[in-house]
Amino acid sequence: MKHKLQRMKNHLSLPDKQETTDKPAAAQPASGVPYQKEWEQVQGFPLYFEDQYIMKREIDYPLDYQHGRHRLNDIFPVFARWSETEEVHPLHPEGRRPEDLLFFDTETTGLSGGTGNMIFLLGDARFRENHVTVTQYFLPGPEAEVAFYHHFLSDVPSMKHLVTYNGKSFDWPQLRTRHTLLRREVPNLPQFGHFDLLHASRRLFKYSLESCKLSIVEHDVLQFKRVDDTPGYMAPMLYFDFLNDPNPGFIKGIMQHNEWDVLSLITLYIELSQRVLEEAPSGRESYEIGRWFEQQGETGKALWCYRKSGAEELTGEEWQEKCLLAEADLLRKEKQLEEAEEKWLLVWSAQQNLAVSAAVELAKYYEHQIKDRSRALKLVQQAAALPEDKLSDKQRTDLDKRMSRLELKLGQGGK
Amino acid sequence: MKKQTLSELISLIKEEGSDQIEHWHTVEETPAKTAAFPDELDARIRETLTRRGVDSLYTHQASAFEKAYGQKQSFVAVTPTASGKTLCYNLPVLQSILDDKESRALYLFPTKALAQDQMHEINAFIDELGEPIKSFTYDGDTSPSIRQAIRKAGHVVMTNPDMLHSAILPHHTKWVALFENLKYIVVDELHTYRGVFGSHVANVLRRLKRIAAYYGSDPVFISTSATIANPKELAETLTGKETALINNNGAPTGRKHFVFYNPPIVNESMNIRKGATSEVNRWASRFLKENIQTIIFARSRTRVEVILSQLQTLVRKELGMKSIQGYRGGYLPNERRAIERGLRTGEVMGVVSTNALELGIDIGQLQVCIMTGYPGSIASAWQQAGRAGRRQEESLILLVASSAPLDQYMMQHPEYLFDQNPETARIHPENLIILVDHLKCAAFELPFKEGETFDGLDIADVLEYLAEEQVLHHRVNKWYWMSDSFPAHGISLRSASQENVVIIDQTVPSQSKVIGEMDRFSAMTLLHDEAVYLHQGIQYQVEKLDWEEKKAFVEEVRVDYYTDANLAVELKVLEEDESSVFDFYEAAYGDVMVHAKATIFKKIKLGSFENIGSGPIYLPEEELHTNACWLSFPDHVLEQFGKDPLEQALTGLAQIIRHVAPVHVMCDQSDLHVVPQMKATHSEKPTIFIYDRYPGGTGLASSLYKQLPRLIKECRQLIQGCPCTSGCPSCVGLDTGMEETKWLTLRFIAELEKAAKPEVPADET
C-alpha cells in the first residue's frame, strides 16, 4: 500500500509540502509543559483540566493607554453620549456598561469554515475597574480542546455582549461548531448579544477605503501602525509548525497580532460611535449614516443626514441631486408629498442624469395623487425628449410604456 | 375522418413495413399481483391510501414495507418504470415518522429535478395524511433563509450526493437533529451510481455512515434500481450494508410490441440505408396525427432539435406547435416542469428527448416509444421502452436502426436485448485516488481514532501517508485534520479526473460558452491545436489549446476532413494481479503505468480517407497510473501468422474491442483506451492492452478480464454481421489500409476462441 501511494503521488493532488519556517532557538522541553521558560517570557502560564492543559496569557493595559488616535478610556464619553441618544441604532449599547462588552477575536487553522477547522487562539479584551485586560487562551494541541473551552466558557460571565470584526459570519459560527462537537463535555454556550463592526465599517468606509479589511481601517481611520506584524493568513502555517515543535516562539507573533486586533476593536467602536453620533467628516459618510438610520425607521435623523450631506460639494457625481432624491423618497414614504414634490422639482430642473428618475416620480405623483394626467403626460414627454446620453435603454422603454398608457387613458375621455 | 386507434396502426405497420421489420417481439400483458395492507401499517396511512382508491399493495411494495419497517433490513428493489416504486420507500419512512415524530430520513437522487419531483409527490401524500410532517429539497437552489429550518425540522430531506459531499457532511454540526435521528437513507436510481461517479458516491456514503454513527444512528438503506445484472452486488458495494433483493414486481403491464425496424437500403452496391431520422419522422407523425401520445428518443441534443423541428412542420396542420416539445439538458428547469406537466395532462402529445427522460421523472405513461438508434446499453433500452405502456393498454416500441455497427448488430441479433443479462454496473470504491480524496474529507469531518477503519477498510497506511504529507497530524491516539483548506471543494464527484480540459466555443466572440470537457489524456489527441473536434455532429476547429490553464478554444467550421493524431504510448506493467495462460494467448490484468505523448496529426479527407496534410503536436508527456487488462501472444503465434499480418489482426481486433468493451462494462467509449503493440515493454511479446483512463482504475479492467470469452465472441459476431467486404470503420477500421484485415482478424479470433474453449463453461459458447 505504501509503495502504491508513493507511485500514485502525482495523481493525488496534495498541497505542496510547506517549507518550515525558521526555527526559534532550540531549547530542551522541561518536564510538564514543554518550553516552560519560553512561555514565561511571553507571560503564558498553564491551566489544567482533567489530563489536559492549555496556555493562558493575561496582559493589563492602563485605561489611558493610547492605541492609534484614541485612548481606551475615550469609550466612557462615547457611552455617555449614547445614553443621551433616544434614536434606535445597531451600535447603541442600550443600558450596558463598557464592562459588559467582550471585544473578541479568534485565530483558526483554516479560513473556510467547516468541522475540520479548529480555533487555536481565543482572544478578548474587557474593561475592568482600573484597566483593560487582554486575555488569550491558547490550544497547545487538538487533543486539549475540552480543557480549552472549559476554561474559556467558565471565565466568561454570561450576558456579555460580543464586539467582533466579521464575527457574525466567521468567529461565532466557528465557535458554535466546535462547541457542538464537545457539547457533552463542556459548559453551555451563553447567549451573547453582538456588535459586528465589519458591517458598520462597510457602511461608512466602503466608498473611501480600498477595502474594509481591519488592517486598512486601522491604518487609514484609527491611525494605528503595527510594527513587525505577523499577518493573519500565516496563522495556520505557524500553528502547524508549533504542533511539530511546541516552542511558543512560532506563535508569539500570532498572539501579538491577536492582541492588537482586540485592542483595535475597542478604538474602532469608539471611532464608529463618534462618527454616527457627531457630525460626520465627509458628505458621503453622512449620506450612508442617513441610510442606516432610515433602515432603523429613524426618519428625522435620516432626513437631517441627507440635508447635511447634500449641502456639500462632491465632485464627479450629482451629489446634491442624489441627496435630494433620497430625501424626497423618504418624505414620500412619510406621506409628506408636497415637500417631496419640491425636492423632485429641484432635481428635475437641474436637467442632469438623475432628472429622469425625478420626472418619473413626479409623473406618478401627478397621475395617482393629484389626478392630473395631462400634467403627468407632459412631464413624461419632456423627459423622453431629454438628450440620448441622459437616458438608459431601460429608462427609455419605461417612459414609452408610461407615455402610451397615459395617452390611452386620456384618449378614453379621462381628461 | 375517424381517428385510427393504436391497434389499427399496429396492424398497418405490420403490412406496410413488413420488408423493413427485422423482428417483432410481443410481451403479453401481466395482471397485477397484490397483497393486503400489512397489519402494522398505520391506520392513517391506510385511510389515505383507501381515499386514493388504493385498497391493496403490489407485491413488491408489500415486501419493501416488510423488509424496511418490519425487519429494519436494507434492501434494493428492482422496479421498471411506472411500477409504484415511490411507495417502496415512502411507506416505511412515513410510518416511522408517525411512530416517532423525531425520526428523520435522507433521500438521495442523482439530479436536482428528480428530488423536486419526489418532493411534490410526498408532500401531496402528506397533505392528504393531514399530519405535521415536513419534507424539503436541499440543494444549491435552496434559499439561505429556509436552510436553517430544514436542518432543524425537516423530517425528510431530499438532496443529491454532490450536496451531501460538499455542503452537508463537512458541516455536520449544523445537522445534529437529522443525524441523531436518521432512520432511513433512500438511494433512488441506484443503477446511475457506477464507474467513477459511483466509486465516489460509495465513499461519500461511507463518510455518511461514519457521521451517523458518531451521532448514534445506524440507518437502513433503501435503494431502487432499474434492471441491471447485479443490483444486489451494486447496492452492497455502494452502501456497505448487507442488502436484500426485492424483485417481485407486482404492477400490471399491458401488451407490448417491440419492433425492430431497419430502414430500407437505398444503394444496394454500397450497402447504404435510408437515414434513421427520416423514418422516425415518418412514423412519429402518423401516430401524432391520430392523437396517439408518443415519445421519441434521440442520442444527441442536436438530433433532438432536428427531429423536433421536422416533426413540428409535418403535423402543423393537425396539431398546434405547442403539442410537440423537445426535452434535453440545457432547457431551464421551469420549461422542463411545464413539459412534464403537459405530458401528464395530455396537452403535450409528443416529446422528443435525449436520455434525460430515461430517469424516473414522472411524465405519466405514453402509448408509443420510438428510439432513433440503439441507445447504447440494454439497461437504457429497457428504461426508454418503459416510457410506453399504460396499464392494461396495448403499447408499441419501435427501435429504428441507424447504420452504426452496434445498431446493425442489434437488428441481426434481437436476442441480445431479450435473452442476455442486462449489463453489470461496476464500481471500485477502493480506487486509491478516490479513496484518499474521501479519507481527507472524512478526517476533516471527524478525527480518525487509532485502529478505526473506514467502514471495515484498514486505512492505517493511508493515514500515515497523509500525516507525512502534512495534511493530518497524529496526536495522542487520533489523526487530526491540520491543513488550511476545505478538501471537499477540490473534489468533484462527477468529473473523471481532477483536471479536465474545458472546451470553449468562441465562434461568436462576445458569446463564448463552455460546450464540454474532456480528460487530459484524451485531450492530447482530440483537442490539440488545429484538431477538428466533433461535438454533437458539429465540426469545430481547435484554435488554441492552453495546456497550462486546461482550456481548449474552438470555433465552428465546415471542412471536408477530420484529424487523426498519433499518440506514442509506452506501457509498463507494474504488477500482475491475475493471469491465465492458454496455448494461443495469455490474458492478465493488473497495474500499469502509461506514458503518452502526442506526436503528429494527419488531416484525412472524408469519404476517400486520403491523407491531405499533417502537422506536429507540441504537448508534454503525460503519465497515468491505472489498471489494465491485456492479451499477449507467444512467439509461435508470430511465426504462424507472420509479422505484418499479425500486426493487421491486432489492429483490427483492438478496433473492434473499442466498440464492444464499453457495452459490457457499462461505461463510456472514452473511459477505455485500447492499444495494440507488437512488442510490449514488459514481455517483448505482441500484446493488446485495454486500460482504464481514470487514474487508479475504476474496476473496468478486472471486470473485462473476467468476461473475456464473451467479449471475444461478441467481437466475432459483430465482424461477421458487418456487410462490408474487407473491413470498414463500422467494424475493424481502415487504419491498416489492407484489404484482408477483416478476414485476418476473424481468423485470429477463431484461434483465440479455439484456444480458450476448454476453459469456457458450455453456456457461454
Interface residues (C-beta under 8 A of the other chain):
Chain A: M1 K2 K4 L5 R7 M8 N10 H11 L12 S13 L14 P15 K17 Q18 T109 G110 L111 S112 G113 G114 T115 G116 N117 M118 G141 P142 E143 R176 T177 T180 L181 P236 M237 F240 L243
Chain B: P170 H171 H172 T173 K174 V176 L432 I433 V436 D437 A443 F444 E445 L446 P447 D461 V462 E464 Y465 L466 E469 Q470 V471 H473 R475 V476 K478 Y480 W481 M482 S483 D484 S485 F486 P487 A488 H489 G490 S497 Q498 L574 D591 M593 E623 L624 H625 P695 G696
